[in-house]
Amino acid sequence: MDALMKKRIVEDEDIWRVFRIMAEFVDGFETLSKVGTAVSIFGSARKMAKNERYYKIAERIAYLLSRMGITVITGGGPGIMEAANRGAKMAGGKSVGLNIQIPTQQKPNRYITTLLEFRYFFCRKVMFVKYASAFIILPGGFGTLDEFFEAITLIQTGRTEPFPVILVGKKYWQGLIKWLNTTVLRTQSISDNDLHIFEVVDTPEEVIKIIKKFNAKRKISAKM
């Protein structure tokens, strides 16, 4: 195969990739535009017992949100995501899963009422932000951290209107918070105000209180 032929094949693949990306955006926009007020919940995708502490907390948060008429959005997989979708379903609420197609085969959990499959992480991340009025972040790994820093960066840079970003589990997040307050802040890589973009809590009730307070302020602001 000569160099020109190889170049044409690569170009054709890139063109089809653009169409696949467009299709993911269109499907996501069309489906999620109908879910109403929503909150995205993040956390570990590792399988865990239903009586594990953070599983129960995620389940309770989603349950309370659903009772408020708020749609719960997760990454659609097991672990914390399953717990959140399960809590929403227990309350009779809408439960969305944005599943990602990866080599390790993340299987969607059975509590999802609306499922969307994504091949591209960046398309999926847009959906999390665009259709959520808050981010609730429970203990997790690289993917969870990625979503956390994506959200606070968008708020910090003014690329999106401020919305609640809530870390759940003070003990789990204490090392990260200490590093941000010492190393990152002391080197002036961030400002003191940046540390107020997010909040850290321990209980589902604290999460709900923050969201209710934010929604009340937004309603007052809209009337002015």
Stockholm file with secondary structure:
# STOCKHOLM 1.0

chainA/1-224         MDALMKKRIVEDEDIWRVFRIMAEFVDGFETLSKVGTAVSIFGSARKMAKNERYYKIAERIAYLLSRMGITVITGGGPGIMEAANRGAKMAGGKSVGLNIQIPTQQKPNRYITTLLEFRYFFCRKVMFVKYASAFIILPGGFGTLDEFFEAITLIQTGRTEPFPVILVGKKYWQGLIKWLNTTVLRTQSISDNDLHIFEVVDTPEEVIKIIKKFNAKRKISAKM
#=GR chainA/1-224 SS CCHHHHHHHHHHHHHHHHHHHHHHHHHHHHHHTTSCSEEEEECCCSCCCTTSHHHHHHHHHHHHHHHTTCEEEECSSSTHHHHHHHHHHHTTCCEEEEEECCTTCCCCCTTCSEEEEESCHHHHHHHHHHTCSCEEECSCCHHHHHHHHHHHHHHHTTSSCCCCEEEECHHHHHHHHHHIIIIIHHTTSSCGGGGGSSEEESSHHHHHHHHHHHHHHHHHHHHC
#=GC SS_cons         CCHHHHHHHHHHHHHHHHHHHHHHHHHHHHHHTTSCSEEEEECCCSCCCTTSHHHHHHHHHHHHHHHTTCEEEECSSSTHHHHHHHHHHHTTCCEEEEEECCTTCCCCCTTCSEEEEESCHHHHHHHHHHTCSCEEECSCCHHHHHHHHHHHHHHHTTSSCCCCEEEECHHHHHHHHHHIIIIIHHTTSSCGGGGGSSEEESSHHHHHHHHHHHHHHHHHHHHC
//
